[in-house]
Amino acid sequence: MSFTVYKSSAGSGKTYTLVKIYLSLIIRQPEQYRHILAITFTNKAANEMKERVLNQLQQISSWRPDSPIHENDLMIQLSSELGMGLPMIQRNAEKALKLILHEYGNFNLSTIDSFMHRVVRSFAHDLQLPVNFEVDLDTDQLLNKAVDLLLSTAGNDTDLTNLLIGFIEQKTDEEKSWQIEQDLHDISRSLMRENDQKYIEQLKLLTKKDFILIIARINTYLVKLKNQIIEIASKANSAIKTKNIPQKAFFQGGSGLAGYFSNLADGKIDKLAPNSYCDKAIKEDKKYSGSANTNEKATIDEIWPLITGQYEQLQKIYEAEYKNYVLYGLLLKTIYQVAVIHEIDASLRTILQKENIVPLAEFNKRIAEVVLKEPTPFVYERLGERFHHYLIDEFQDTSVMQWQNILPLVDNSLGSGYFNLVVGDGKQSIYRWRGGEVMQFVQLPAVSNPENSSIIAQREQSLKRNYHSENLNRNYRSFIEIVDFNNEFFEWVAKQMPDEVKDVYEGVSQEADPNKTGGGVEFSFYDKKDSKLTEDELNLNKIIEIINDLVAHNYHYRDIALLFRSNKSASIIANQLLVHNIPVISSESLLLSSSSKICFIVNFIRWIQNPDDSILSTSLIINLLKQRGEEGEASISTVLSQISGKSKKTGGLQKTVLNVFENLGFSVKLSLFNKLHLIDLTEEIIRTFKLNEQNDPFLHFFMDAVLKFSNAKKENSLVDFSDWWEDKKSSLSLIVSEGIDAVKVMTIHKSKGLQFPVVIFPYANQKIRLMKDLQWISLNDPYLPELPVALVPLNESLKGTEFGHVYEREMNQKILDLINILYVVMTRPEERLYVISERDDKTLKESKITSIHGLFTRFIENKEMWDIAKSEFLFGVPLTDRKQKQHKEKVQKESEALISNEWHNRILLSRRSPDKWETNDPDGHQVYGQMMHRLLSFIKTEQDIDGAIERLVSEESCRVSDTENFKKLITKLLEHPIAIHFFKENAIIKNEADILLPDGKNYRPDKVVISEGHAVLIDFKTGKASEHYRNQLLNYASILERMGYTQIKSFIIYISDDLMIEEVY
């Protein structure tokens, strides 16, 4: 019984450890695999783990006593830990492998979302969901529908219209675009974020009128307080001006009391907090500046009682109201968004109910509503019996709600004495924006329990009683120079991190393999201010220089990975590298939308819907000319001149485009295209324009995408497809082999879990910013009792309210996010790491973590290596010629050209030869043969005859009146002196058993009888004798020979009133 938590680090063999533990459970008891649930974060990670488990089982299963085995081999480790001999390990692994392959559905390695889906699907009724609900994975499209539905009612709904107008006016006041569609799409995503849902839920009872009243009340408060402050300050300011006293005559001049009253009188309420000069002037009676003359001093003395009186009034307002004034000002910036979120939520629920859809984000919420209230949640009763062990990977990316939902299962498992496991690395928590909560991993076995739930407290005690922690702190990935650098760098960084998140980097130092030497970390700093080049050009030039240097030292392009913080930077560099003839694999270059052929197909589908669109028509033909290599100025100019002016006349442009197609050698039958289903239409376009003459993998993947769209969507008109493509074109991509010799370009998030010989990290100058960040808070404000929660901007103004801790907490989290991103990118390389960063000497004076390049600069200075005259710094060994490694080339099968034929020509009607059936009963003979074969498949011995006939009748395969004739024929068969030996009780009899060949082909003889080392093949026929039957039986015999049978006899039995048995040689 154990709740074991493995705290891992980059390259420490986390997946290996997880696989080893999984194998140890099933090798001890092979049947146990059905009772293990292993959960990870992504489909990719789940598939990788499945593959590793199966590969290891295959390797262990193939072990023989005379096989060589290394002392560090997994099999040796399992033998030692389980106390089992190698032969027993091998036998159990073989048994486990067979069980998994034969019952693959019970091989429970999946993502947490997939598991929760299964739970919700199994207990839909209990969770108050329609039993036949559909899961919607495309949350963006769902939210877009909700926003569109909301906007469609604007104009008819006065309150909604007023809220939207208020939102637009607020945006224009802030000098932002008045277009709100994109803003609505952006803020609607809150509805799918786990951390936001609990706040949005509290807004359900509010109406649009409630929001309008709340907005009015906030405005009333702000205007009233502002006018009160201006009035008080203006009295003092007017007195100063009336007496003609210059500001410089007062203590500290314009920075003191005179400036204070002037600012407030001008309506600058954010200046209400007095500075130290004002405070000192009042408390220490410091009235004048050193330059004040006698008259000015006398006049100041005259109005001083008024000044101090007004100041004291302002300070009372400051102490009593200013925090609220700041807070309400922040609320006013977001209250329209909150109101709109509330209305989009209502629209979304209408769509979900109408279309019987449940979004994926709803699963955890529905389950949480049950598991947080019951000690033994009913939805888990059956699952608790099915699963004994829970292995949870990537725990640092698990959300609070996900963990709370799995916790009852773990608690139940621990109570039954079973082993449970959690694996994670808080330093690689980079999915906080998806709801991942790293601190719940750091604080294990403690469990977040802000509501002081007794149920959660009991589960926490269960974890604590069974808690066992292990550290995986050896790096098997990187050369010792990289490990040593990262150890020193992140230990130094950890000392500067806020106390709230510092524990994440406790024990960050790793051990390295002393045999892996020769690595290095190189920093290159560019001066953006003094250079005429753009930042993109500065990074690109250095990247090309590094790549060329690496290639000159025997590195391949495939050894190099470029990791970026943003897709935009990655795209810019990837395109420029291609221009410089450096091969690249990037997510953008693999997008289906990057293929000109795919763009042509999509545009053609759109053109069919709108053939008089001149821009679409022009784009279509120019694309086609480029496909044919005829994109010269003359060709394009001719096309433009033909199309010009045609669009105004209905049908004129369409005829022109069709003529252009005809002149290019393509006959387009528009009437045919308009009748076709999407899949047929797509293939017809490919055939008509000969897009499949050459092998193009983009076409294969595009056809797969079209098929998935057609199968997944109830509505799959051409318009629906066009909309779907517009939404999905940025994510649909080609999948390529890893063995291609090209530089890999990807974001840091996508690189997580990967490793590369060389990593280049450009644009390493990210700063911590909270410009657009918003945060939900629980309000509980007596002035706004109707508003239980609110959304506030995360800026420094929030520090001046009672929610200052929210700002500080988010800043700490932002620092952790920045360091974690840095940790991920700097632990990907095996041999060399190159960092390209901005030079900014001002960062040397920083004491807090504010930017990546600031950290690098200060660390190098801390190492006493910083030199203002230098731009490059090396840690480790300089680049030398790389020893040529044995590169295991992966077997790659090039995809064939897309084969596409009109499906009508692929369907052939079977016309049976008249010698196979009776002309007076064309169907009867075939049905009789099928019934006879079915009957004989149930009979192994004479005792099976009656039961087989009854089964045939019960299946309604034959009439009761036919049974007597069937029994007569079968009895006659079993009494035949040759056939009687085929139905012996002591023989092994296989009726219609499949024989699967290594090439995947499948054969099924009617009957195989195995007795005393002999094999007899029997095929039953009801028609006339045929050479085809004999050849078929000889083929079966040759297959049995390949299976190891040496004495084989083959018989064809023709069943009719005149029974005939033919032996085939």
N, C-alpha and C positions, 0 to 999 in steps of 0.2 A: 504494500500500500504506500503510494508516494505521489506527491504533487511536485514534480521536478521542474525547475526553471533553469534553462540554459541561457546564460547571458553571453552572447557571441560578439565577435568583432568582424570586420571585413576580412575575407579570405581565411577564416578560421575553421572552415569545414562544417558549417552549420547544417547544410543539406545532407552532407555525408553522415553526420551524427544522427540526424532525424531518420535517415534511411536505415542506418544500423540498428537503431532502437526498434523501428518498425519490423525489420527482419528478425530481430531477436524474439519479438513477441510471436511471430507466426512460425518460426522454426521450432520454437519450444512446443507450440501446438498449432499445426498447419490450419486446422479448421477455425482458428481464432481470427483469421483475416476478416471474416464476416462481421466480427464484433469490434473492429477498430475503425474509428472515424478520424482521418487525418485532414485537417483544414489548413488552407493557406490563403493568400490574399488575391492572387491573380490566376487566371486560367493557364498562363504560361508556366508559372511556378508549379501548379498542380500537375500539369502534363509532364514537366521535367522530373518531378518526384516519382510519378508512375513509371516513367521510362527507366529511371535509376533502379527502382525496386525490381522491376521485371528483368532488367539486364543482370543485376546481381544474382537474382534467383537462377537465371539461365546459366551464369558462370559457375555458381556453386553446384548446380544440378549436374553439370558436365564434368565435375571433378572425378578423377579415378585415383585409386591408391598409388599408382605409379606416376601421377602427374606432379610436376615440380610446383612448389608453392613458396611464396616469399613470407618471411617472418612477420611483415607488416600487413599481409593480406587480410582482407575483411573476414575471410573464413576462419583464419587462425584466431582473430579477435573474438569472433562469435563463439568459437569452441572454448576459449578461455573463460569468457564471461558467463556462458551457459553451463559450463561443466559437462559438455557433451563431446564425444569423439567425432572426428571428421566424417567417418562413414554415416553416422547418425545425422549429422548436419546435412550431408549430401542427400540422404533419403528424404528427410523432412522438407528440404528446399524443393526437391523434385515434386513431392506431393503437394506442397503449397502452390507451386507454379501451375500444376495441372488444375487444381481447384479454382485458382483465380481465372485461368483462361477459359474454363468451362462455365464459370459463373461470374463473368466479368462485371455484371451489374451489381454484385456485392463487394466489388473492389472500391471501397469508399475513400477515395482521395479526391477532394473537390475544394472549390472556393467556399468561403463562408456564405456568400450570396446564394450559391447553388443549394447549399444545405438548408438555409432558411426557406428557400423556395419550396423544397420538399416538405418541410414542416408545415408551411402554410397550406400547401396543396393537400396534404393529408388531413389537416384539421380545419379546412375552410369553413365548414358549418359552425364549428365551435368558436372560431375567430370572427364570426358574423360576416363572412364573405360568401358571395355566390359560388356554388360548387363548381360551376363551369366557367369561372373567370379566366381572363387572358392576362398574361404578364406582359407589360410594356417596358422594354429595355431602353427604348428611345425616348428618354425623358425630355430632351430638347424639343422634339417634334410635338410631344404632348403639351409642353408648356407653350409652344408657339400657337397651338390650337386654342388654348385657354386665353391667351392674350388677344388673338384674333376675335374670339367670341366676345370678349370684354369690349373691344373697340367697336364691334358691330352694333352694340347697344348704346354707344355714346351718341348724344343728340336726341335720343328718345327718352333717356333717363336723365332728368334734370340734375339730380344730386351727383350722379357719376360724372356728368359733363362738367359740373362746377369743380369737382375734385381734379379732373384731368386738366382743366384750364388753369387751376391753381398750380399744378405741377409744372405746366409749361411756363407760366409767368415766373415761377421761382427759378427755373433754368435760365430764362432770359435775363433775370436780375443778376444772376451769377455769370452772365456773358457766355452762356453755353448754348448749344444748338436747341432750337425749340422743337426739333423732331424728337418724339419721345418713344417711338416704336422699339428702338434698340435698348433704351433704358428700361422699358417694361420687360423685355426679354431677359435682360441682365438681372433685374431685381426679382423676377419670378423664380429664379433658380433657388432662392431661399426656401421655397416650398419643398424642395427635394433634399435639403441639407438637414441631416439628423440633428445637429446642434441648434438649428433655427426652429425646428418643428414645434418644440415644446412651448416656445414663445408665441408663435403664430396661432397655436391652438387656443391660447387665452384670449385671442381677439375675436373669436367666432361669434360671440353674442353681440358685438358692436354692429351698428348699422352705418350706412353712409351718412345719415343725418347726425349720428353721434360724432363722427369724425369732423364734420363741418362745424359742429358746436365746440369740439375740443380745439380746433384750429382758431376759432373766433376767441375762445377764452385765453389761449396763449398769446394771441396778438394783443388782446385787451391788456393783459398783464404787462407785456413788454412795453407797449406804448405809454401806459400809465406811469410805470416806473421811470422810463426814459424821460418823460416830461417833468416828473418830480425832480429828478437829478439835474436836469437842465435848468429848471426854475431856481433851485437852491444855488447852483454854481453861478448862474447868471447874475444873481444879486451881488456876489463877491466880485465877479469879473467886471460888472458895470461900475461898481464903486471904484475899482482900480482904474478903469478907463476914464470915468468922470473926473477923477482927481489928477488925471494925466501923469500917473506914476508909471515909468517905464519898467518892463519886466526885469531888466538888469539891475534895478535898484533893490530888488528883493534878494534874500539869501538864496544863493545858487541860481539866481536869475530865472530864465525860462524853464530850467529843470526843476525849480522849486514850486512854491505855492502858486505863483502867478501863472505859470504854465499849466499847472494842475487845473485851476479854475477855468482857464481859457479853453483847454481841451474839452472839459465836460460841458461847458456852455455851448460849444460847437457841436455837441451831440456825440462825442467820442466816448461812449459809456465804457468801452473796454479799458479806459484809463482810470476807472474809479478806484482801483487799488492804489493807495498812495506809495510813493517811493520813500526811501530812507531820508531824503532831503526834506520832504514835507513833514515827515514824522518828527525829525530833529528840530525843525523850525518851530513847531507847535510845543513840543515837550520841553525844549531848552530855551524857548523864547528868542530864537534867532530870527530877527526880522529883516535885517538889511544885509546887503552885500557890501564889500569893501569899497565899491565905487559910488555908493549912494551919498548924495550931498545932504546938507542940513535940512533943506526944505522937503526933500523926498523922505527923509527919516521922520520928520514931523508929520507929514501926511500919512505915512504908513502907520505911525502910532495912533493917529486919529481913527483910521478905519480898522485897526487891528481887532477890536472886540467883534466887529461884524465878520471879519475873516475867520477868526477862531470859531465863532458860533456856527457859520455856514460849514466850516470844515467838520466840526463835530457832528452836525446833522448828516453830512455825507458819509461819515464813518459809521454812524448808526445804521444807515441804509446798507452800507457795504457789508457790515457784519451780519445783518438780518436777512438781506435780500439778494446780495450779489451772486451767491452760488446758484440760487434759483434762476436769476436773470440769465446767467451763462447757460445753465442747463436748458431752460425753455428756448433760448436762442438756438441751441443745438438741435432740440426737438423739432423746431420749426423748419429746419433744413431737411428733415427726413420724414415729417409727419405725412406729407403727401405720398411718399413712397410706401409708408406703412399702410395707409388707406388703400392704395392701389394693390399692394400685396394681398390685403384682405379680400378685395374684390376679385382678383385673379384666382385666389384660392376657391372662392365660391364658383367661379366659372369652371375651374378644373374639376371640382366635385360633380358638377353637372355632366361634364364629358365622361368622367369615369363611370358614373351611374348609367348613363345612356348607352355607352359602348361596352359595359361589363368588363372594365379593365381595372387591374390593380398594378400600379407602378412598383418597380423593384424597391424603391425607397420606403414603401409602406410596410414591407414585411416585418422588419425589425420592430417598428412601432407597434404593430398589432400584437406581436408576440410579447413585447415588453409590458403591454397593458395587462397581460395575464401573469407572467412569471414574477413580476414585482409584488404581486398580491397574495400568491399562494406558496406555501412551503414546498409542496410537491405539485407543480403545475400539471394539470390533466393533459395538456397537449404533449407532454414529454413522457407520459407513463409508458407508452408502447416503445418509444425510442430508447428510454432508459433500460428496457429489457433487451433491446436489440444490440446496443453498443455498450461495451465494457470499458474500452480505453479511448481517450480523447488526446490527440496529438495536434497541437496548435502551433503553426509556423507564422513568422512575420508578425508576432504579437504587438510590436510597436506601432503597427498600422491599423490595429483593431480599434474600433470606436467604443465608447463607454457603453452604449446600448447593445452593441454586438456582444461584448463580454458579459454584460448582465444577463443576456439571453442564453448564453452558453453555460454560464456559471451553475445553474441548477443541475445540468447534466453531469458536469464535473463533480459537483457535490454528491450527487447520487452514486457516481462511480467510486469515489473515494470511500463513501459509506459502505460499499460492497467489497472493499479491499482491492480495487483494481488500480493499475498504474496509469498516471496521466502526466502529460508533458506540455510545456510551453517553451518556445524558442523565440528569441528576438534580439534586436540590437537597437537600443534607443538612439544611437548615434546615426543610424540610417533611417530615422523617421522623417520622411520628406513628403508625406501625404496628409498633413494636417488639414489641408483644404478639403479633403474628402471625409473628414471626421476622425481621422486617426488621433489617438490620445496617448502620447508617449509616456506621460507621467504615471499612468496606471500600470505600465510595465515596470518602470523604475521602482514603484512603491510596493510591488508584490512582496508578500502575500496580502497586503492591505488592499481593500476594495473601496472604491469611491462610494460614499453613502451620505450625501448631503442632507437627505431627508430623515436620517437616523432610523431607517427601516430595520425592524427586528429580524425580518427574514434575511435581508442582506447581511446583517451582523452575524447571524448563525452560519451563513455560507462562508463568510470571511474566517470565522473560527475554524471551520473545517479545513480551509486552505492552510491556515497557520499550523494546525496540528500535523499536517502531512507535508509541510514545506521542506524542500531540499533544493539548494542552489548550487549550480556548477558554472564555472567560467571557462569559456573557450577563448583562450588568449594567445594562441600560437598562429602566426600567419604563414600559411602554406602557399600563398600566391606570389608575393612580391620579393624582389631582391632585398638583401639586408640593408642596403643604403636607403632605399625608399622607406622601409619599415622604421629604421632609426630616425629618419627625418620626421616622419609623421608622428612618432612617439614624442619627440622633443617639441614639435610644433603644437600639437594638440594638448600636451600637458601645460605648455605655456599659455595657450588660449583659455584652457579650463580655469586657470587662476583668475582670469578677468571676467568670467561669465557671472551673471547675476546668481545670487544664492538660490533663488527659486528653481533654477534649471541646471545648476552646476553638477548635481548628482548624476546626470545623464553621462557625463564624461569621467565619472569615477572609475579608476582602473583602466584608463584608455590605452596604456602602454601594452605592446604586444612583443612576444618572443618571435625571433626570425630564424629561418633556416640558415645556419652558418655556411652551408655549401653553395647558397645562391648569392653570389657576389658579382660586382661589376655594374651595378645600377647607378642611376643618378637623377637628381631633381634640379632643373635649370629654370631660373627666373629671367624674363626679359621685360624691361620696363620701357614704355614709350612716353614721350612728352607731348601730350596732345595740344598744349597751349602754344608751344614754339614751332609746331610742324604745320606745313601747308597742306599736308595730306589729311584726309578724313580719318575718323577712327576706324572705319571699315577697311580702308586702304592700309593703315598701319598694321592692323591685325593680319590682313591677308598677306602682305609682304613677308612678315615674320613667319607665318604658317608655311608659305611656299619654301622659304629658306630652310626651315627645320625639316620639312618633308624631303627636299632634295638632298640635304645632308644625311638623313637617315638612309635613303636609298643608296647613296654613295658608300655607306658603311654596311651594305649587305642586308638591310631590312627590306621587306616587301611592303607594298602598299597595304596589303591586308593586315599587316601587323599594327597599323596606325589607326587610332580612333580620335576624332575631334569631338569634344564634348562642350555643349553650349547651354547657357541658361535659358535662352529664348529660341523659339522656332524661327523668328525673323532673322536673327543673326546667322543661324545655321543655314538658312536658305540662301542668304547673300553669299556666304563663303563657299557653299557647295557649288553654286552656279559659276562663281569665279574660278574655282579650281578646275572645273570642266573646260572653261575657256582656256586655261593654261595647260590643257592636256593631261591633267592628273585625274585618273579614274576615281569616281566617287559612288558610294552607295549611301543614299540618304532617304529619309521617309518621304521627302518631296519628290525625288526623282523616281520613286517607286509608286507614286500615286497613279491610279488609273486615269485620272484627269490630265496627267502629263503626256499621255499618248495622243497624238494627232488623230489616229484612227478612231479612238474612243470618242474624242471630241466631235469628230465628223458624224458618227452614229447618233450621238445624243442630239446634235444640232439638226440632223435630218429628221429625227422623231419630232422635234419641235417645229421644224419647217412644215411637216405634214399638217400640223395643227393650225399653222398660220403661214400659208405659202405666199402671202402678199407682203411679208415683212422684208423690206429691202436690205436692212442690216444683216438679218439672219441669212438671207439668200446670198448676199455677197460673201459673208464669212464661210458659208457652206462650200461655195465654188472655189474660193481661194484655197481653202483647206484641201479640197480634192486635187487642185492643181499641184499643190505641194506634195501630195501623196504620189503623184505621177512624175514629179520632178520637172514640172512645167511652170514654176513660179516666177519666171522672168518678168521684167517690167512690161514687155509687150503683151504677154498672155494676160496678166492681171489688168492691164489698161484696157484690153479688148473686152474683158468681162465687165468691168465697171461701166464702160461706154454702152454695152448692151443692156445692162440693168438700169442705168440712169433714166429717170423719167417714166419708168414702166409701172411704178408702184401705185400711181394715182388711179389707174384704170383697173377695175376689178378683174382679176384673172390674167391680166396682161403680164405681170411679173412672173406668175406661175408658169405660163407658157414659155416665157423667155428662159427661165431656169431649166425647164425640161428640154428645150432646144439645145442649151449648152451641154447638158448631160448627153444628149443624143450625139452632138458633135464630138464629144470626148469618147464616144464608143459605148455609152451606157444607156440601155433601154429601160426607162423607168415607167412601170405601169401603176400610176397613182391610184387607180380604182382598186387594184389588187392590194396595195399597201394599206389602204384605208379599211379593208375588211379583216386584216390579220390581227391575231392576238399578239401581245407584246413580244413574247419569245419568238414566235414565227416571224414577226416583223423584223426583229433584230437580225435573225439569220438571213432573212431575205435581203436586207440592206448589205450584209457582209457578202452574200453571193453576187448580188447585182453589181456592186462596185469592186468585186474581186479583192476584197481586203484580206482574204485568207490565202492568197497565193504564196506568201512566205510565212514561215513560222513566226508567230507573234504571241508570246505568253500573255500580253495584256488582253488579247481577245478572249483567251480561255478564262481568265479571272473575271473579265467583264460579264461573260455569259453566265458564270456562276452567280455573280451579283444580281443579274436580271432574274435568274431563276429563284433566288432567295426572296427577292422583292415580290415576285409573282405568287410565291407560296405563302408569304407572311402577311400579305395585305388583302383585306377583303375587297378594297377598292383599288384596282390596278389599271385604271385608264391611263392613256398617254399623258394626260395632264398630271395625274397623281405621280407617275414615274418621273416627269420633269421636276416636280417639286421635291420628290424624294432624292433625286440625283443632286439637286442644288444643296440639299441639307447634308448629304453623305459624301460628296465628292472629295472633301478634304480628309476623309478617313479611310476610304476604300483604296487598298494598295496591293501591289504585287508582293508575293512571298518568294524570296530568292535563297539560293544555297549560300551557306556561310563560307564556302571555299573560294568565292570570287576574289581575284586580286585587285582590290579597290579600297581606298580610304573610307572608313566608316564615319559618317557624320550623323550625330544624334544629340538629343537633349540629355541632360544629366539624369532626369527622371527615368528615361528609357534605358539608361546604362546601368541602373541599379540591378545588382545580381550578376553583372557581366564582368569580364576581365579582358585586358588587351596587353600585348607586349609593350606598346607605347601609347601614352595618352597626351594629347595636346589640349590645354585648357585656355582658350583665348577669351577676350573680353572679361578678364578676371578683375572687375572693378565695380561690382554691384554694391549699392548702398542700401541701408535700411530705411524704408519709407513707409508712411502710413497715410498717404495722400487720399486714397479712395476707399480705405477700409472703414467698414461699419460694424457695429457691435450691438447685439441685443442686450437690454438690461431689464431687470424687474423694477418697476418704478415705485409703486406704493406711495404716491404723492397725494397729500390731502387736498391740494388745489385741483388736481386732475384725477379724481377717484375713478372716473369711467375708463381711464387708460391704464390697464394693469402692467403692460410692458411697452417698451419703446426701442427704437433703433437710433443710435447716436453715432456721429462721426468720430473716428479715433484721431483726434488731434490734441495738441497741448492744452487747448481751452478746457478739455475735460478734466485736466488736473486740478482746475479751480473749483470743482464741484465735489459732491460726496461720492462720485464715481471715479475719482482719481485713481483708485486701485485697479479699475478695469483697464485704464490706459497703461499703467505700469506693467500689469500682467501681460498685456498684449505686446508691449515693447520687449519684454523678456522672452516671450515666445518667438517674436520676430528674430531676435538675436540667435536663439536656438535653431530656428529654421535656416538662417544664414550659415551657421557653423556646420549644421548637418549636411547641407548641400555641398559645402566645402569638403567635408569628410568623405562623402560618397565619391566625389570626383577625384580626390587625391589618393583614394585607396583602390582605384580601378587598375592602375598600371602594374605590370609584372616587372618590367625592366627599367623604363625611363618615363619621367613625367616632365612635361614642359608647360610652364605657366607664363602667359602673356598678359601683362597687367599695365595699368596706367601709373605713371610716375606722378606723385603728388607729395612734395616735401612737407606740406602743411600737416599731413597725417602723422608726422613724427611727434607732433605736440599733443596728439589725442591721448586721452586716458581711458576712454570707453570704446567699446566695439561699435563702430558705425559703418564700416565698409570692408570689403574683402581686401582691396589693395592697401587699405590702412593697416590691416593686420599683417600682411606680408612685409610691408615697409618697416613696421615697428619690430617685427620678429628678427628681420635681418639686422636692424640696428642693435637689437638686444644681443645678437651674436657677435657684435662689434665688427660686422662686415660691411655695413652701409658706407658707400662712398658716393658723394654727390656727382663725381665725375664718371662713375660707372653706370651702365644700364643693364648689365648681365651678371648674374650671380649663380654659382654652381655649388651644389651639395652632393657629395659622392664622387663618383669616378667620371672623368671626361668620356665622351663618346668614342668608342673604338670599333674596329671592324667586328661585326657580329659573327659568331661561329655559326656556320650553316647547320640549321637544325633539320632533322628528318621530318619533312612535312607530309603528313598522311593525307594524300589526296582523297577526297570523298568521291565516291562513285556518283556521277551526275548523269542523269538521263535527260537529254534535251527533249522538251515537249515537242510533239509533232504539230504540224500545221492543223488549224481548226478544220475539221471535216464537217461540212454542212451540205445537206441535200434536202430538197423539198420532201416533207414527211409523207405526202401522198404517194410518192414513188418508192418509199421504203416499206410500205405495207403490202404484203403479198397474200392473196387469198389461197388457201390450201384447196387444191382440186384433187381429191383422192382418185386413184385409178379404179376403173370399174371392176378390176379383179380383186379389189380389197373390200367391196361391199356388194350387196344384192341390189339389183336395179329396182326390184319391186319393194324394197325396204332399205333405202339408202342410209338411214340413221340407225336402224335397229341393230345391225351387226356390230357397229362400233360401240354402242351402249352395252351390248352383251359382252363384248371383250373386256370393257372396263370393269363390269360387275364381276366377271370371272377372275380377273387379276386382283381385284379388291378382296374377294373371298379367299383366294389362295394365300394372300399375304397374311391372313389371320391363322392359317393352319400350319402347325409344325408336326403334329402327330394325329393319328386317327381320332383320338379323344377330343380334338378341337373342332370337329366338323359341325356338330350341332350348335355349339356356341358361336361359331363363325357365321353360320347362316342366320341365327337370331340377331346377331349384331348388324348384319347387312340389312335385315328387315327394319330394325330399330332406327337405322340411319336413313331409312326410306330410300335406300339404293336399289331395292327390288321389291316386287309385289309378293305377298304371301303365296299367291298361286304359282309363282315361279320356283319356290323353294324345293319342291319335290324333284323337279328336273335337275336343279343344281346338286342336290344330295346324291341323286343317281349317278351323275357324271363324276363327282368327286370320289364316290365309293368305288366306281369302276376304275378310276385312276389308281387308287390306293391298293387295289387288288391285282394290278398289273405286276408281273414277275420282276420287271426292271424297276418300276416306280416305287414298289413297296419298300425298297432300300433307302429311298429319299425321305422317308417319314419315320425313321427309327427314333425311339425315345432316348437311346444312349448316345446319340450323335449331337454335335454342335450344329445348330441350324440357324442360319441368318436369312430372314425373309426381307427382301427389298432394303438391304443395308447399304448405306452410302460408302463408297471408296473414294477418298480424297487424295489426289496425286500432288506431288510437290509443285507442279506448275499451276495449281489452283483448280484444275478440271475435276469434275465430279462424275462418277459412274455408279449405277445401281442395278446390279443383276437381280432377277426375280427371286432366285433362291441359291444359297451356297450351303452345302452340307459337308462338314468336316468330321472325319472319323478315322482314328488310327493312322494319322499322318496323311491321309488321302483327302483331296478336295474334289467335290463334284459340283459343277455349275449347271443350273437348270434354268431355262427360259421357257415361259408358257406363251403359246400363241393360239389364236382362235381363227386366224385366216388361213390362206393357202401358203404352201411352202415357198420360201424365197431365199435366194443367195445372200441377200442383205442380212437375213436373220443369222445365217451361218457365220458370216464375217463379224457380225456384232458379238457373237458368242466367243469366237476365236480371240477377239480383242480383249474380252473379259479374262480369258485364260492367260493371255500374255501378262496382264496386270497382276494376276495372282502369282505368276512365276516371279515377277519382280518383287513381290511381297514375301518370297521365300518358300512358296509351296512348289514341290517338285513333281508330285504324282497327281495330275489333274485330269479329270474326265468331264466332257461337256455334252449336254443333251438338250434338244429342243423337243418339247412335248406339245403336240397339236391337239387341243381339247375340242372334241365334237362327238357326235354319236359314234363315229369311227375313230376311236382313240389311236393316235400314232406317235411313237417315240423314235426320234432320230438322234443317233450319236454323231457328234461333229468332231472331225480330226483336223 
